[in-house]
Amino acid sequence: MIKTDFLYSNASISVRKKRLAGRWILLFLFFPFLPVEAQSVTAEANFGKDTFSLGLMMPLTITIRHTDTIPVVFPDESGNFSPFVFVKKTFFPTVTHKNISEDKAIYYLQCFDLQHKVTLPLKCHYVQKGDTIPLNFESNTLTLNERIAAFDSVSLLKYKIQKGIIIMNDPINPYILIGAFILAVFLFVMMFLFLRKPVTNYLKRQFIRREWYNIRRQLQRLQGQTQNQPVYFDELNKIWKEVVGKDQPVSLRSLTTSELLPVLQGISDLSSEQIETLYNTSQMADKVIYAGIPLKKNELSVVSETIKQLLENLYMNKIKKI
């Protein structure tokens, strides 16, 4: 009875060993057909060289190998390429062989970093069971080919021009623009406050000068009418009465010579000598126009020059008072 139990136990052990060995054989045979989640995804990024030159475009080749059921995601232009600058990219069609796919893209980058060595911390991703998993590359470290001995903005600008690098102007700081605008407004207000009166006075003086130039031209044209003394004196009276009585409530042209004297005496801008000159000119005009008594040529010249000088003095006094 004991011997029989021993034989039965040995037989059970032998059967279990055969079953275990069969399982290992099946696992080995079907290993290539296991679910894709057990497969690995590999990524490689390579510049193709270990040195770079400032501003020159460099191709970065990124290759991802994975099973054909796993989606992969390449970085776009908004990715972190620092200290490099993204320029453009080129994608290639996916190549698949025996359930293994290979995706490849070339990124063209530029670098303006003056450090002796620079590293690109770029990442790709793949999707597994709804989760996005990053793929880290081996650090791609590049060494700068040339160094600028004494770096300054002028040297960098000359270097970029020499290498044919596209120079892009940096955007202006908005705070500088706001400060410049506030300063411009402040200066404009100050100029308006402090220069308003001088500018206004200057414009007034220019207006008075221009008015006097017009009167002087009228007097010069009037010199050609001295042969017809009634017409000459009539026009002369119109000119000086309009100038002297410009600010008076009553038009001087509507007054007779006898009525004119008290009005002239009430004008503060006229001196006693000027009042007498204007009154005498009005009396001589009455003799020529109404009495028909002409003046001698030399007397007519004196009257013309006296009126011209009187009017000029009146305009110059107005300018001095401003």
C-alpha positions as CSV (number, residue, x, y, z in Angstrom):
1,M,0.0,0.0,0.0
2,I,2.8,2.3,0.8
3,K,4.6,1.5,-2.5
4,T,1.5,2.2,-4.5
5,D,1.2,5.7,-3.0
6,F,4.8,6.4,-3.8
7,L,4.4,5.5,-7.5
8,Y,1.3,7.7,-7.7
9,S,3.1,10.7,-6.2
10,N,6.0,10.4,-8.7
11,A,3.5,10.3,-11.6
12,S,1.7,13.5,-10.4
13,I,5.0,15.4,-10.3
14,S,6.0,14.2,-13.7
15,V,2.6,15.4,-15.2
16,R,3.0,18.9,-13.6
17,K,6.5,19.3,-15.0
18,K,5.3,18.5,-18.5
19,R,2.4,21.0,-18.2
20,L,4.8,23.7,-17.0
21,A,7.2,23.0,-19.8
22,G,4.4,23.2,-22.3
23,R,3.4,26.6,-21.1
24,W,6.9,28.0,-21.5
25,I,7.0,26.6,-25.0
26,L,3.7,28.2,-25.9
27,L,4.9,31.5,-24.4
28,F,8.1,31.4,-26.4
29,L,6.2,30.6,-29.6
30,F,3.6,33.4,-29.3
31,F,5.9,36.1,-27.8
32,P,6.0,38.1,-31.1
33,F,2.2,38.2,-31.1
34,L,1.7,39.6,-27.5
35,P,-0.3,42.9,-27.2
36,V,1.4,46.1,-28.3
37,E,1.3,47.6,-24.8
38,A,4.2,45.2,-24.0
39,Q,6.3,46.5,-26.9
40,S,8.7,49.5,-26.4
41,V,8.7,52.8,-28.3
42,T,12.1,54.2,-29.2
43,A,13.0,57.7,-30.3
44,E,16.2,59.2,-31.6
45,A,17.1,62.8,-32.3
46,N,20.3,63.6,-34.1
47,F,21.9,66.8,-35.5
48,G,24.4,64.8,-37.5
49,K,27.3,66.8,-36.1
50,D,28.5,68.1,-32.8
51,T,29.3,71.7,-33.6
52,F,27.3,74.7,-34.8
53,S,27.8,78.2,-36.1
54,L,25.8,81.3,-34.9
55,G,22.7,81.8,-36.9
56,L,23.2,79.2,-39.5
57,M,20.3,76.8,-40.1
58,M,20.9,73.2,-38.8
59,P,18.8,70.1,-39.5
60,L,17.6,68.0,-36.6
61,T,16.4,64.5,-37.6
62,I,13.9,62.9,-35.3
63,T,13.1,59.2,-35.8
64,I,10.4,57.3,-33.7
65,R,10.0,53.5,-34.0
66,H,6.9,51.9,-32.6
67,T,4.3,49.2,-33.3
68,D,1.8,50.3,-35.9
69,T,-1.1,50.6,-33.4
70,I,0.6,53.1,-31.2
71,P,0.0,56.8,-32.1
72,V,3.0,59.1,-31.8
73,V,3.1,62.9,-31.5
74,F,6.0,65.1,-32.8
75,P,6.6,68.5,-31.4
76,D,5.1,71.4,-33.3
77,E,6.6,74.9,-33.9
78,S,5.3,76.1,-30.5
79,G,7.4,73.5,-28.7
80,N,10.3,74.2,-26.4
81,F,13.3,74.5,-28.7
82,S,15.3,76.8,-26.5
83,P,18.1,77.9,-26.9
84,F,17.4,77.2,-30.5
85,V,14.9,79.0,-32.8
86,F,12.5,77.0,-34.9
87,V,12.6,77.9,-38.6
88,K,10.7,75.1,-40.5
89,K,10.0,71.3,-40.5
90,T,9.6,68.5,-43.0
91,F,7.7,65.3,-42.3
92,F,8.2,62.0,-44.2
93,P,5.6,59.2,-44.8
94,T,5.4,56.4,-42.2
95,V,7.3,53.2,-43.1
96,T,5.9,49.9,-41.7
97,H,7.5,46.5,-41.7
98,K,6.3,43.5,-39.8
99,N,4.0,45.6,-37.5
100,I,6.9,48.0,-36.7
101,S,6.4,51.5,-38.0
102,E,9.0,54.2,-38.4
103,D,8.1,58.0,-38.4
104,K,10.7,60.6,-39.3
105,A,10.8,64.4,-39.4
106,I,13.5,67.0,-40.0
107,Y,13.4,70.2,-38.0
108,Y,15.5,73.2,-39.2
109,L,16.8,75.3,-36.3
110,Q,19.0,78.3,-35.7
111,C,20.9,79.2,-32.6
112,F,22.2,82.6,-31.5
113,D,23.3,81.6,-28.0
114,L,26.9,82.6,-27.2
115,Q,27.5,79.8,-24.7
116,H,30.3,77.5,-25.6
117,K,28.0,74.4,-25.3
118,V,24.3,74.3,-25.8
119,T,21.8,71.4,-25.2
120,L,18.4,70.9,-26.8
121,P,15.8,69.6,-24.2
122,L,13.2,68.4,-26.8
123,K,10.5,65.8,-26.2
124,C,8.1,63.7,-28.3
125,H,5.0,61.7,-27.0
126,Y,3.1,58.6,-27.7
127,V,-0.4,57.5,-26.6
128,Q,-1.0,54.3,-24.6
129,K,-4.3,53.4,-23.0
130,G,-5.5,57.0,-23.4
131,D,-2.4,58.4,-21.6
132,T,0.1,60.6,-23.3
133,I,3.6,59.4,-22.3
134,P,6.7,61.6,-23.1
135,L,9.7,60.2,-25.0
136,N,13.0,61.6,-23.8
137,F,15.9,61.8,-26.2
138,E,19.5,61.6,-25.3
139,S,20.9,65.1,-24.7
140,N,22.1,66.6,-28.0
141,T,25.0,68.8,-26.9
142,L,26.6,71.1,-29.5
143,T,29.9,73.1,-29.3
144,L,30.1,76.6,-30.7
145,N,32.5,76.8,-33.7
146,E,33.4,80.5,-33.3
147,R,33.5,82.8,-30.4
148,I,33.3,86.6,-30.5
149,A,36.3,87.8,-28.4
150,A,34.7,91.0,-27.0
151,F,31.0,90.7,-27.3
152,D,28.9,93.8,-27.7
153,S,25.8,94.7,-29.7
154,V,27.9,96.3,-32.5
155,S,30.1,93.3,-32.8
156,L,27.1,90.9,-32.9
157,L,25.5,93.1,-35.6
158,K,28.6,93.1,-37.7
159,Y,28.9,89.3,-37.3
160,K,25.3,88.7,-38.4
161,I,25.8,91.0,-41.5
162,Q,29.0,89.1,-42.3
163,K,27.3,85.7,-42.1
164,G,24.2,86.9,-44.0
165,I,22.0,86.3,-41.0
166,I,18.5,87.8,-41.2
167,I,18.4,90.6,-38.6
168,M,15.0,91.0,-36.9
169,N,14.3,94.1,-34.9
170,D,13.3,93.4,-31.3
171,P,9.8,94.7,-30.4
172,I,9.8,98.0,-28.5
173,N,9.0,97.7,-24.8
174,P,5.4,98.9,-24.4
175,Y,6.3,100.7,-21.1
176,I,8.8,102.8,-23.1
177,L,6.1,103.7,-25.6
178,I,3.7,104.6,-22.8
179,G,6.4,106.7,-21.1
180,A,7.2,108.5,-24.3
181,F,3.6,109.2,-24.9
182,I,3.1,110.7,-21.4
183,L,6.3,112.8,-21.8
184,A,5.1,114.1,-25.2
185,V,1.7,115.1,-23.8
186,F,3.4,116.8,-20.8
187,L,5.8,118.7,-23.1
188,F,2.9,119.8,-25.3
189,V,0.9,121.0,-22.3
190,M,3.9,122.9,-21.0
191,M,4.6,124.5,-24.3
192,F,0.9,125.5,-24.7
193,L,0.9,127.1,-21.2
194,F,4.2,128.9,-21.5
195,L,4.2,129.7,-25.2
196,R,0.5,130.5,-25.7
197,K,0.9,134.2,-24.9
198,P,4.2,134.8,-26.9
199,V,2.7,132.9,-29.9
200,T,-0.5,134.9,-29.7
201,N,1.3,138.2,-29.5
202,Y,3.5,137.2,-32.4
203,L,0.5,136.4,-34.5
204,K,-1.1,139.8,-33.6
205,R,2.0,141.7,-34.5
206,Q,2.2,139.9,-37.9
207,F,-1.4,140.7,-38.5
208,I,-0.8,144.4,-37.9
209,R,2.3,144.4,-40.1
210,R,0.4,142.8,-42.9
211,E,-2.4,145.4,-42.5
212,W,0.1,148.2,-42.7
213,Y,1.7,146.7,-45.9
214,N,-1.7,146.8,-47.5
215,I,-2.2,150.4,-46.6
216,R,1.2,151.3,-47.8
217,R,0.5,149.7,-51.2
218,Q,-2.7,151.7,-51.5
219,L,-0.8,154.9,-50.8
220,Q,1.8,154.0,-53.4
221,R,-0.9,153.4,-56.0
222,L,-2.6,156.7,-55.1
223,Q,0.6,158.6,-56.1
224,G,-0.3,158.0,-59.8
225,Q,-3.5,160.1,-59.3
226,T,-1.9,163.4,-58.2
227,Q,-2.9,165.1,-61.4
228,N,-6.6,164.8,-60.5
229,Q,-6.4,166.3,-57.1
230,P,-10.1,166.0,-56.1
231,V,-10.0,162.3,-56.7
232,Y,-6.6,162.0,-55.0
233,F,-7.8,163.8,-51.8
234,D,-11.1,161.9,-51.7
235,E,-9.2,158.6,-51.8
236,L,-6.6,159.8,-49.3
237,N,-9.3,160.8,-46.8
238,K,-11.0,157.4,-47.1
239,I,-7.7,155.7,-46.3
240,W,-6.6,157.6,-43.2
241,K,-10.2,157.9,-41.8
242,E,-10.7,154.1,-42.1
243,V,-7.3,153.5,-40.2
244,V,-7.8,156.2,-37.5
245,G,-11.5,155.5,-37.0
246,K,-11.3,151.8,-37.1
247,D,-12.3,151.3,-33.5
248,Q,-14.7,154.3,-33.3
249,P,-18.4,153.8,-33.0
250,V,-19.0,156.5,-35.7
251,S,-17.5,156.3,-39.1
252,L,-15.2,159.3,-39.7
253,R,-16.1,159.4,-43.4
254,S,-19.6,160.5,-42.5
255,L,-18.4,163.5,-40.6
256,T,-17.7,167.0,-41.9
257,T,-14.4,168.7,-41.1
258,S,-16.0,170.8,-38.3
259,E,-17.5,167.6,-36.8
260,L,-14.2,165.7,-37.2
261,L,-12.1,167.7,-34.7
262,P,-13.8,166.8,-31.4
263,V,-13.9,163.1,-32.5
264,L,-10.2,163.2,-33.2
265,Q,-9.5,164.8,-29.9
266,G,-11.3,161.9,-28.2
267,I,-9.0,159.2,-29.7
268,S,-6.3,158.4,-27.1
269,D,-3.8,157.0,-29.6
270,L,-3.4,160.3,-31.4
271,S,-1.1,163.0,-30.2
272,S,-2.0,166.7,-30.5
273,E,0.4,167.1,-33.5
274,Q,-1.2,164.2,-35.3
275,I,-4.7,165.5,-34.6
276,E,-3.6,168.9,-36.1
277,T,-2.1,167.2,-39.1
278,L,-5.3,165.2,-39.8
279,Y,-7.5,168.2,-39.3
280,N,-5.4,170.3,-41.7
281,T,-5.4,167.6,-44.3
282,S,-9.2,167.5,-44.1
283,Q,-9.4,171.3,-44.6
284,M,-7.1,171.1,-47.6
285,A,-9.3,168.3,-49.1
286,D,-12.4,170.6,-48.7
287,K,-10.6,173.4,-50.6
288,V,-9.6,171.1,-53.4
289,I,-12.8,169.2,-53.7
290,Y,-15.5,171.8,-53.0
291,A,-13.7,175.1,-53.6
292,G,-11.7,173.9,-56.6
293,I,-8.5,175.4,-55.3
294,P,-5.6,173.0,-56.2
295,L,-2.4,172.7,-54.3
296,K,1.0,173.2,-55.7
297,K,3.0,170.1,-56.6
298,N,5.4,170.4,-53.7
299,E,2.6,171.0,-51.2
300,L,0.8,167.9,-52.5
301,S,4.0,165.8,-52.0
302,V,4.3,167.1,-48.4
303,V,0.7,166.2,-47.6
304,S,1.2,162.7,-49.0
305,E,4.4,162.0,-47.2
306,T,3.1,163.4,-43.9
307,I,0.0,161.2,-44.0
308,K,2.1,158.2,-44.9
309,Q,4.5,158.8,-42.0
310,L,1.6,159.4,-39.6
311,L,-0.1,156.2,-40.4
312,E,3.1,154.2,-40.2
313,N,3.7,155.6,-36.7
314,L,0.2,154.6,-35.7
315,Y,0.8,151.0,-36.8
316,M,4.3,150.8,-35.2
317,N,2.9,152.1,-31.9
318,K,0.2,149.3,-32.0
319,I,3.0,146.7,-32.5
320,K,5.0,148.1,-29.5
321,K,2.0,147.9,-27.2
322,I,1.5,144.2,-27.7
